[in-house]
Amino acid sequence: MDNNFTIWLLIEVILCGFGIPLLIDFCVKKIRENRRKNAKQEGLVGYKKELKTIDHKNPHYDVLCRNNDLRKDYFQHNVLDTLFVIPFPEKKRELLIQNDFNPVIMHEREMMSNRQGMKLYEQLKELLTLNGIAAENQEAYITQIAEETADRFIIDIKKGKVRFNKYLYGINDKPKEQNNACIINVYESDYFTFKTTTNIYNALKKKNGFVLLNNQYAPFLNSIGVGGFVIVNRGEGDELIWGYRGSNCQSGGYWHFSYDETFTHDDSNNQDQAATLTDCIKRALDEELGINREEDSTCLPPSQLTILDGGIIHTEGDDNRFEFELCSFVRVCFSEQYTFDDFIHNYRFAKDAELETRCLKLVKISELNQFIRDNEDIISPEAKALAMKIKCLAELNILPSDEDGYHELSRLQ
């Protein structure tokens, strides 16, 4: 009898002292998790409604694909067997090489268009026809603009600006959105082709006042930019880090993203593995802001590295761009392991900091409207559009927080 009583008592003590509190704690966590999940779903519905208004206020950035549910790794790329290259014009080839602007070498050979790439070249000529360039004049038209592009490179290099040819991915067609992923088919190209086709586009626009595309924009999109904002919290609310771009890079003379890089196959750490868009963002953080890979686990929550959308930037005037950009954000969490002073120190010694930005500015999300109003004419269109979307996510309470980031980082360490 005493033994039975003792066993019963022990069971009661264990249940009441340990089991029931654990059960209650489990239930409370589940309830909170469900509430957060429901609140996020409601917030995402509101976010999708606001996107039309945001798009209307940003007519120079046309969205082609969106990550409306904030999924991790939503955007993926697929490399096609397509090489599209406009070669150096013969009249300028030697001079370009003398100024260290060289053809891209692939597999020990100069990169050239293959059969699939020639189809893109024919598509380019179809677009010339569509925009009023007669078939018998098209080769001369392309060569003339290629020569002008080469001259511009040579002038810039002689002025001391950093210019070099490099391998690039281009957009082959409109990204294909599925339930859980968006697939971007890409072809392979180079920087000279990118600038030449951009100049062809601008020449057509100057001639006609517009460019007819009929959704055949692939020959003009020889580059994929991957840029975005770093979000930080120094104890007084979330802030976006803006970069004022120098004259050496695209969007020069503008307030722009914290980081912005061109996506290439070199973004893979292992040449036996495919590069990822996440790799490109981490390279941008390293080269432009000094956040190296060894520090990622101390300050960069993986779930808060998010690409929101991708679209075409088309601008006028001196900027005059027609480019594809994937717009993203990341959070950097400050702690004893990685302080704000560490961030500033690393930025000063970042590989491309001086080339890419003249200065950084931290702007509270709550004060973004005023910052945008005060700098309306010197903010890149893609940066303005992304900043407005991040602000919208914050106001709807679905932007992942600094606290969320700390919890995630503590689990990784």
Secondary structure, DSSP 8 states (H G I E B T S, - for coil): -HHHHHHHHHHHHHIIIIIHHHHHHHHHHHHHHHHHHHHHHHHHHHHHHHHHHHHHT-TTEEEEEE-TT--TT-EEEEEEEEE------HHHHHHHHHTT----EETTEE----HHHHHHHHHHHHHHHHTT--GGGHHHHHHHHHHHHHHHHHHHHHTT------EEEEE-SS-EE-SS-EEEEEEEEEHHHHHHHHHHHHHHHHHHSS---TT--GGG---EEEEEEEEEESSSSEEEEEEEE-TTSTTTTSEE-SEEEE--GGG-SSTTS---HHHHHHHHHHHHH---GGGHHHH--GGG-EEEEEEEEE--TTT--EEEEEEEEEE---SSSS-HHHHHHHHHT-TTHHHHEEEEEEEEGGGHHHHHHHTGGGB-HHHHHHHHHHHHHHHTT-S--HHHHHHHHHHH-
